[in-house]
Each structure stands twice: as C-alpha cells, then as structure tokens.
Amino acid sequence: MNVFSAQSHRTQLILAAVSASLLTSGLFTAYNAYSRRERRRGLDRDILRSIADQNEGSKQHLRPEDDELLDEQMIRIGANGHAEELIREQLARCYAFFGDEGMARIREKSVVVVGCGGVGSWVAVMLVRSGVSKIRLVDFDYVTLSSLNRHATAVLADVGTPKVGCIERTLKQISRCVEVDSRLEVWRKEDGGRLLEGADWVIDAIDNITTKVDLLKYCHEHHIKVFSSMGASAKTDPTRIQISDISYTMYDPLARSVRRRLRLQGVSSGIPVVYSTEVPGDVKLLPLPEEEFQKGAVKELGVFDDFRVRILPVLGSLPSLFGLHIATYILCEMAGKPILNPLPIKNRKKLYERLLRDLLHRESKFTGEPINKLPIDEDDVALIFEDLHLGRSVVPPHAVPAHPTLLRWDPTKPLTLENCVVFESTEAEKHVRECLTPRTEEAHPRKTPGAVWGDEVQAVVERRVGDVAKYRTWVGL
C-alpha cells in the first residue's frame, strides 16, 4: 500500500505542476493577447483621430500646429514603449524583404529630392513608405490644377500652395518618425552644398536642363550618390522604361542633351538614370496664344531662365512609374542588395558599333576619301535599325537580316537619318554595285534606287522620311 501511496502522491505532484504550468502559460498568453489588443485599439484611435483632424482641416492649408500634434503623439507612444514595435509592424513587409540589417541601413539614410513634381513626389512617398526616415524636399514651384494628373500627394485644396508643403503633410501622415526638411528654393550650383548637406543619396527630378547638369556635375565631383530622371513627357509605353548608366541612354532627347553637356564638362559615366527608349508619335508642345509671342522671346516668359513655359503633354502614370523605378533602385542599394545589372531593353551595343564601323568604311569608298567621323552616331544607328526599320530589311518581304548592313540610299543626297536604310548583306552588295559605284561608260550609267528596288521599296523609304521628321521635332534637331 505504501508503494501505491507514494506513486499516487508523485502523480498528484506531477499533475499539480503541469496544471500550474498550463495555468501560467495560459495567463501569459492571455496577457500578451490583451496587450496586443490594447495596443491595436490605441493605434486605431490614433488613426481615427488623425482622419478626423484631416477632415476638419481639409479646407485649410498645412497648419503649424499639425507638426506639434504629431510630435505629441510620438511622445505619448514612446512613453508607452511601443514606438519601435509599431514602426516594425508598419514596415513588416519591408523587413521580410530586406531583413533586419538591410532595413537598419535604410532607416539611417538621408535622401534629398530635388524637384518635387510628378516624378519627385512619387519617389519621396515610396521612400518614406519603405522606411527612409530623413528626407529633404527641394522645389521652388507651387501646385497648379494641371499638377493634379501626376502629382503623388497634391489635391484640390493644395492648388496655389508649395509642392514641398503638400508632400511634407502626406509624408508625416504616412510615418510617425520621418524627419522632413522642406525647402521652397531653387537649387543653384553657387550654394548647392547647403541643400545637399548630409545626403546619402540625391534624387534629380528637375525639368530644367542647365540646373540638372549643374546638379549632376556637382554630385559627381563631390562623390555624392545621385540618381537622375530623364524625360517622361509624351511617353505612353511602360515596357520601354529602363534604368541604365547615363552613357548608355538612347532616343531620350533630354538624356541626349544632358549626356552631351556632361561630357563637355568631363563627366561621361557613373550616373544611374531612368529613361524611356520610346520615340513619341504625334506629340507637340502645347500651343501658346499669339499675344504671348508679342511679349518677347518665349524663354523670357519663364520664372527663371531656361525654365520652360511651353510644355509637352504628359500621361500622368508615366512620371509615377519613373519615380517608382528610382525608389526601387535606391532602396535596394541602401539595403545592401543592389540591382547590379539592370536589364536593358536593347542590349546590342556591339551590333550598333559594327554597323557604324561598316557604314564608315563604305562611305569612305563611296566618296573616295578617308572619313574619320560620320554625320550620324551610334544612337542614330540604333534609331535607324530598331525604330525606323524595326530590325528588318527595307526590301520585301522585310526579313530579319542575318547580316544587317546600313547604306546610303540615294547617292545624290548626303548621308542623313532620312537617307540611310537597312539591307541584308547580299542586298547591300547589289545596292553598292548598281547605285553607289561610279559608272564612267554611258552604256552602264549608275541606276537610281527606285529603278533597282521598285516603287514599293521607294515608298517605304519615303515613309521613313516622315518618321524621321517626327523624331527631329521631338528631339528638337
């Protein structure tokens, strides 16, 4: 009986210990669940209060006391010890993507956005949504009604107010810990360092070419990381948006102008950009009333020299996509997971080099003199081959050539974009033999291209002339 009593007593002790453990665990779990519910309820109350405050002030501009209210909320949350926990919950998806170390890098970085319009506003919003906690906004411009089709934060109530102000308001509504430094100023190279002080990354979203080039050169010389946005105006095809080094851009007229000006100042590469390889169709500058031209040169009507008055049409979604491309690239770089090899839409640089080299050789033979430089460059070769001829021979059935060749079309006209076509190598030899080789005997005169290839091919070439005219209008050549 003593044995059975002892075993029964041990069993009772074990059961009591297990029961106590279960009870303690249950109480601990219940307490944690209760604490989470209370924190969520507190967060819900804060959100509802914020929405109510926003509704009350929807017809007013950004007020100074808004910042004080947000500061008080942060102090109260910090006093409860929940600030970091709430921040991590808000950024949970980003932490899952970049990890603790990556997010720690992002949260400690400082970014300066120069130009807060259709591109810059989207960059700012997505950087803060992803954890960037220090951001400086630099822009001299004000929100207009026409801004509302592409700006990330502007609403009707913001019309007539600074762009940096409406972005700051939204950023502080997104994040409780973001430090926003809004500067209603123009970036100028004379005092540019003041506005870029402390920046880990600078975002160039400026429209003005002169200021853009000055900013990029300044950042390059002072070893400040900078990412530049090229032209999103008059573009419609999102599949042609691309990230690359400034030295590899093509077709974008803003990129071309910026690239050439930078080269003249000794900067040829090392600046990542977002741009589109799309060649716009029938898009033109919006017309100005005749009375505006009576006032003087159009550029003199701007607020600042070279800031355009006449504008191109903009599909609002394209600037936002440019901004999202920039934000994604910057976030990955800051987190230590950079996009090392952005995939170019066109990756046939060696082909364009070979086509240009062969064209130079054939032109030298045609003129009978050595030529060091042609009137068209590598970008022009890519335009002729890819966009004008779609990578196909000018001769029906317009097959994709195994050995493409560029040649002057009409020997009586100079070599230009309009007077250069794509052939298969065998077709090219025929064209050289019949149209480009001098004929001294009257019985064997040089033939015209139309006589050799027929009216159908001649009509194709003439259509390409019209396409080039549109391109020249777009680029401003």
TORDO-630741 format. One line per 4 residues: number of its first residue (from 1); their letters; for each residue x, y, z of C-alpha. Coordinates in steps of 0.001 Angstrom, whole numbers. Last residue first. Layout:
N
NUM = A = X,Y,Z; ... $
% end
This chain:
477
477 = LGVW = 17077,68904,-84062; 14489,69459,-81327; 14358,65872,-80173; 10616,65596,-80754 $
473 = TRYK = 10597,67576,-83991; 13540,65550,-85253; 11683,62343,-84432; 8595,63471,-86299 $
469 = AVDG = 10729,64327,-89362; 12411,60921,-89069; 9033,59211,-89348; 8198,61236,-92462 $
465 = VRRE = 11484,60194,-94081; 10659,56589,-93126; 7515,56866,-95228; 9676,57899,-98178 $
461 = VVAQ = 11892,54858,-97709; 8854,52547,-97669; 7518,54177,-100861; 10844,53592,-102608 $
457 = VEDG = 10684,49945,-101558; 7253,49565,-103143; 8209,51566,-106247; 10978,49203,-107328 $
453 = WVAG = 14339,48099,-105995; 16753,48939,-108832; 14810,51694,-110571; 13871,53253,-107242 $
449 = PTKR = 17487,53235,-106137; 18551,55189,-109232; 20958,53480,-111586; 24565,54490,-112323 $
445 = PHAE = 25128,54529,-116073; 26364,51447,-117975; 26223,52299,-121668; 27402,55842,-120902 $
441 = ETRP = 30632,54412,-119506; 32110,56044,-116463; 29904,54391,-113842; 30626,55290,-110184 $
437 = TLCE = 29571,52568,-107727; 26726,53627,-105404; 23584,52540,-107217; 24045,49217,-109029 $
433 = RVHK = 27110,47691,-107334; 26557,49255,-103936; 22876,48284,-103936; 23709,44743,-105047 $
429 = EAET = 26290,44391,-102300; 23765,45677,-99783; 21208,43139,-100881; 23739,40380,-100194 $
425 = SEFV = 24493,41908,-96758; 20811,42187,-95781; 19838,45810,-96051; 18866,48629,-93663 $
421 = VCNE = 18459,52212,-94869; 20151,55629,-94642; 18917,58779,-96389; 16449,60091,-93801 $
417 = LTLP = 18871,59722,-90908; 21435,61560,-93034; 24116,60739,-95616; 24070,63467,-98230 $
413 = KTPD = 21893,63208,-101343; 22805,62225,-104914; 23787,58688,-103869; 20222,57963,-102650 $
409 = WRLL = 20013,55145,-100090; 23229,55427,-98062; 23862,52044,-96508; 23410,50174,-93250 $
405 = TPHA = 24093,46430,-93187; 22416,43536,-91429; 24000,40064,-91555; 21266,37570,-90640 $
401 = PVAH = 18695,40093,-91792; 15178,39946,-90287; 13021,39700,-93395; 11308,42669,-94995 $
397 = PPVV = 9378,40632,-97606; 10243,42986,-99223; 13462,45107,-99218; 13966,47620,-96362 $
393 = SRGL = 15485,44820,-94335; 14277,44341,-90779; 15338,45414,-87263; 12191,47517,-86833 $
389 = HLDE = 13211,49683,-89811; 12632,53101,-88229; 12736,52049,-84590; 15469,49428,-84323 $
385 = FILA = 17875,49940,-87233; 17551,53651,-87858; 17267,54558,-84170; 20165,52298,-83198 $
381 = VDDE = 22330,53845,-85915; 21338,57313,-84720; 22441,56427,-81192; 25768,55216,-82586 $
377 = DIPL = 26419,58491,-84404; 25353,60173,-87634; 27267,62856,-89555; 30153,60373,-89947 $
373 = KNIP = 33604,60765,-88474; 37113,59927,-89642; 36473,59736,-93366; 39203,58793,-95843 $
369 = EGTF = 38391,59927,-99392; 36976,58139,-102433; 33481,59345,-101551; 31903,55896,-101924 $
365 = KSER = 34905,54024,-100509; 34937,56260,-97430; 31168,55862,-97098; 31567,52080,-97198 $
361 = HLLD = 34141,52120,-94377; 32055,54487,-92210; 28997,52304,-92754; 30977,49245,-91683 $
357 = RLLR = 32055,50987,-88443; 28521,52208,-87726; 27040,48756,-88235; 29767,47198,-86066 $
353 = EYLK = 29223,49676,-83241; 25459,49167,-83455; 25932,45394,-83232; 28296,45761,-80278 $
349 = KRNK = 25701,47873,-78454; 23014,45283,-78954; 21466,45196,-75493; 18119,46855,-76064 $
345 = IPLP = 15589,46757,-73273; 18469,46894,-70855; 18461,44539,-67880; 19772,46367,-64827 $
341 = NLIP = 22979,44599,-63799; 23903,45164,-60171; 20482,45835,-58702; 21828,46495,-55233 $
337 = KGAM = 21078,44363,-52160; 22933,46311,-49466; 19771,47899,-48103; 20767,51321,-49490 $
333 = ECLI = 21195,49912,-52993; 17875,48075,-52932; 16092,51183,-51654; 17704,53409,-54306 $
329 = YTAI = 16739,51141,-57226; 13164,50748,-56004; 12719,54478,-55379; 14055,55354,-58844 $
325 = HLGF = 11792,52877,-60645; 8828,54110,-58595; 9543,57691,-59647; 9731,56781,-63338 $
321 = LSPL = 6485,54853,-62953; 4845,57915,-61393; 6086,60074,-64262; 4436,57610,-66701 $
317 = SGLV = 1044,57387,-64968; 229,61043,-65552; 287,60892,-69353; 2114,64161,-70019 $
313 = PLIR = 1647,66571,-72938; 4688,68761,-73568; 5016,72217,-72090; 5530,75780,-73248 $
309 = VRFD = 6804,77938,-70408; 10129,76159,-69976; 12588,77004,-67288; 15582,78208,-69343 $
305 = DFVG = 15983,81436,-67364; 13744,81580,-64311; 10080,82449,-63836; 9507,81846,-67519 $
301 = LEKV = 8336,84413,-70051; 11887,85095,-71241; 12012,81620,-72794; 9258,82638,-75198 $
297 = AGKQ = 11177,85562,-76636; 9089,88748,-76464; 5674,89921,-75315; 4196,89501,-78802 $
293 = FEEE = 4767,85747,-78509; 2314,85638,-75615; -263,87539,-77678; -248,84715,-80225 $
289 = PLPL = -1632,82281,-77675; 765,79440,-76810; 387,75972,-78262; 1149,72809,-76266 $
285 = LKVD = 4427,71402,-77475; 3896,68503,-79810; 3108,64822,-79726; 2341,62752,-82819 $
281 = GPVE = 4481,59717,-82089; 6944,59504,-79238; 10194,57538,-79626; 10194,55102,-76721 $
277 = TSYV = 13594,54297,-75230; 12399,55569,-71861; 14547,56930,-69055; 15720,56184,-65524 $
273 = VPIG = 19244,57268,-64701; 22370,55976,-62983; 25358,58370,-63022; 28854,56906,-63387 $
269 = SSVG = 29554,57977,-66959; 30990,60692,-69215; 31636,63608,-66861; 34395,65882,-68180 $
265 = QLRL = 32439,69117,-68572; 31861,68615,-72303; 30770,65068,-71488; 28161,66443,-69091 $
261 = RRRV = 26689,68626,-71821; 26467,65672,-74191; 24777,63429,-71652; 22269,66097,-70596 $
257 = SRAL = 21237,66781,-74199; 20932,63106,-75033; 19059,62313,-71853; 16565,65118,-72525 $
253 = PDYM = 16084,63887,-76093; 15501,60259,-74997; 16355,58122,-78025; 19290,56379,-76308 $
249 = TYSI = 20849,56150,-72861; 24029,54109,-72364; 26333,56843,-71022; 23784,57934,-68402 $
245 = DSIQ = 24096,54493,-66789; 20961,52406,-67063; 17415,52021,-65798; 14706,51414,-68403 $
241 = IRTP = 11165,52370,-69317; 10218,50851,-72673; 7575,48487,-71266; 5669,51467,-69829 $
237 = DTKA = 4730,52673,-73336; 2992,56071,-73277; 5660,58802,-73490; 4958,62474,-74251 $
233 = SAGM = 6706,63622,-71086; 8695,61142,-69002; 12074,62741,-69778; 15147,61788,-67732 $
229 = SSFV = 15256,61133,-64020; 18636,61257,-62303; 20123,59248,-59454; 22886,60784,-57358 $
225 = KIHH = 25463,59393,-54947; 27628,62229,-53681; 31296,61957,-54673; 31840,65736,-54637 $
221 = EHCY = 32660,65944,-58361; 29798,63638,-59346; 27323,65459,-57103; 28294,68840,-58552 $
217 = KLLD = 28208,67531,-62131; 24742,66078,-61614; 23435,69284,-60048; 24893,71530,-62768 $
213 = VKTT = 23507,69261,-65490; 20038,69347,-63962; 20178,73127,-63490; 21025,73644,-67164 $
209 = INDI = 18461,71095,-68372; 15468,72419,-66430; 12971,69684,-65654; 14483,68617,-62320 $
205 = ADIV = 13885,65186,-60776; 17436,64649,-59511; 17377,62380,-56470; 20344,62778,-54127 $
201 = WDAG = 21524,59892,-51961; 23463,59734,-48690; 22773,63423,-48141; 24304,65180,-45134 $
197 = ELLR = 24459,68592,-46806; 22762,68655,-50197; 20925,71958,-49713; 23996,73759,-48389 $
193 = GGDE = 26293,72225,-50983; 24351,73810,-53806; 25334,77365,-52923; 26689,78590,-56271 $
189 = KRWV = 25434,75472,-58075; 21844,76553,-57686; 18947,74504,-56329; 15813,76648,-56344 $
185 = ELRS = 14084,77071,-53011; 10985,76263,-51002; 12936,73914,-48752; 11089,71215,-46827 $
181 = DVEV = 13053,69207,-44235; 11034,66124,-43332; 12097,63921,-40406; 10075,60698,-40521 $
177 = CRSI = 9133,59013,-37233; 5346,58930,-37317; 5193,57820,-40945; 2406,58044,-43519 $
173 = QKLT = 659,61165,-42215; 4043,62849,-41882; 4809,62005,-45504; 1444,63400,-46615 $
169 = REIC = 1970,66782,-44964; 5527,67009,-46283; 4329,66327,-49835; 1741,69112,-49562 $
165 = GVKP = 4378,71542,-48318; 7063,70646,-50871; 4637,71392,-53675; 4121,74908,-52352 $
161 = TGVD = 472,76085,-52195; -1633,77529,-55016; -3632,74355,-55530; -3328,72285,-52352 $
157 = ALVA = -7078,72105,-51639; -7571,70411,-54991; -5274,67549,-54017; -1497,67094,-54275 $
153 = TAHR = 117,63908,-52944; 1549,61853,-55806; 1460,64520,-58515; 521,63269,-61994 $
149 = NLSS = -2913,64494,-63085; -3135,67014,-60236; -316,69231,-61477; -2575,70818,-64130 $
145 = LTVY = -4590,72475,-61364; -1428,74092,-60085; 782,73221,-57112; 3610,75672,-56452 $
141 = DFDV = 7240,75567,-57525; 10538,76376,-55783; 11475,72770,-55058; 13771,70999,-52584 $
137 = LRIK = 12470,68228,-50313; 14814,66840,-47645; 14281,63325,-46319; 15316,61549,-43140 $
133 = SVGS = 13329,58481,-42014; 13559,56160,-45013; 11414,53158,-44054; 9654,51867,-47150 $
129 = RVLM = 6648,54189,-47019; 9158,57034,-46677; 10973,56016,-49864; 7687,55423,-51666 $
125 = VAVW = 6311,58894,-50903; 9521,60746,-51763; 9990,58970,-55098; 6358,59602,-56039 $
121 = SGVG = 6723,63326,-55336; 9964,63518,-57322; 8472,62155,-60541; 5294,64210,-60986 $
117 = GCGV = 6698,67294,-59265; 9039,67604,-56302; 12337,68615,-57915; 15461,67981,-55871 $
113 = VVVS = 14832,65031,-53554; 17475,64754,-50822; 17828,61417,-49035; 19233,60591,-45583 $
109 = KERI = 19948,57001,-44588; 19523,55523,-41094; 16265,53740,-41817; 17576,52134,-44999 $
105 = RAMG = 20668,50704,-43300; 18634,49247,-40415; 16239,47827,-43000; 19059,45903,-44657 $
101 = EDGF = 20379,44602,-41354; 16956,43462,-40137; 15966,41701,-43351; 15417,43221,-46799 $
97 = FAYC = 12160,41534,-47879; 10605,40461,-44577; 11686,43774,-43044; 9945,45581,-45928 $
93 = RALQ = 6775,43567,-45370; 6831,44352,-41639; 7350,48100,-42122; 4185,49122,-40262 $
89 = ERIL = 4789,46360,-37709; 8380,47495,-37282; 7223,51059,-36679; 4609,49883,-34171 $
85 = EEAH = 7203,47924,-32221; 9643,50825,-32293; 7072,53248,-30876; 5516,50868,-28281 $
81 = GNAG = 7283,51870,-25075; 4237,53644,-23623; 6300,56812,-23321; 7259,56479,-26987 $
77 = IRIM = 3580,56425,-27977; 2895,59578,-25970; 5972,61354,-27312; 5060,60362,-30891 $
73 = QEDL = 1505,61637,-30453; 2790,64924,-29047; 5129,65323,-32030; 2238,64682,-34434 $
69 = LEDD = 152,67328,-32700; 3033,69803,-32804; 3520,69239,-36536; -181,69889,-37197 $
65 = EPRL = 73,73047,-35039; 1958,74800,-37828; -1008,74415,-40205; -942,72919,-43715 $
61 = HQKS = -3584,74717,-45724; -7267,74678,-44844; -10295,73139,-46495; -9379,69599,-45459 $
57 = GENQ = -8598,70749,-41926; -11552,69155,-40164; -11291,66075,-42386; -7592,65728,-41595 $
53 = DAIS = -8241,66032,-37859; -10924,63337,-38102; -8579,61058,-40058; -5839,61604,-37465 $
49 = RLID = -8280,60877,-34642; -9350,57679,-36405; -5709,56670,-36859; -4869,57429,-33226 $
45 = RDLG = -7919,55507,-32017; -6948,52546,-34188; -3412,52655,-32775; -4781,52628,-29238 $
41 = RRRE = -7082,49748,-30116; -4111,47924,-31637; -2094,48496,-28494; -4973,47298,-26320 $
37 = RRSY = -5464,44198,-28446; -1746,43433,-28309; -1722,43806,-24521; -4751,41541,-24156 $
33 = ANYA = -3138,38901,-26351; 43,39149,-24324; -1900,38863,-21068; -3888,35883,-22354 $
29 = TFLG = -699,34145,-23403; 879,34774,-20005; -2275,33600,-18208; -2409,30458,-20320 $
25 = STLL = 1256,29757,-19766; 815,30197,-16019; -2250,27962,-15993; -513,25341,-18091 $
21 = SASV = 2496,25405,-15806; 316,25197,-12712; -1589,22270,-14166; 1628,20514,-15080 $
17 = AALI = 2982,21041,-11561; -275,19818,-9976; -330,16787,-12241; 3263,15990,-11328 $
13 = LQTR = 2551,16411,-7625; -550,14206,-7851; 1392,11546,-9683; 4108,11669,-7033 $
9 = HSQA = 1440,11162,-4312; -137,8261,-6178; 3268,6630,-6579; 3928,7034,-2844 $
5 = SFVN = 507,5645,-1955; 994,2654,-4308; 4326,1888,-2671; 2920,2333,832 $
1 = M = 0,0,0 $
% end
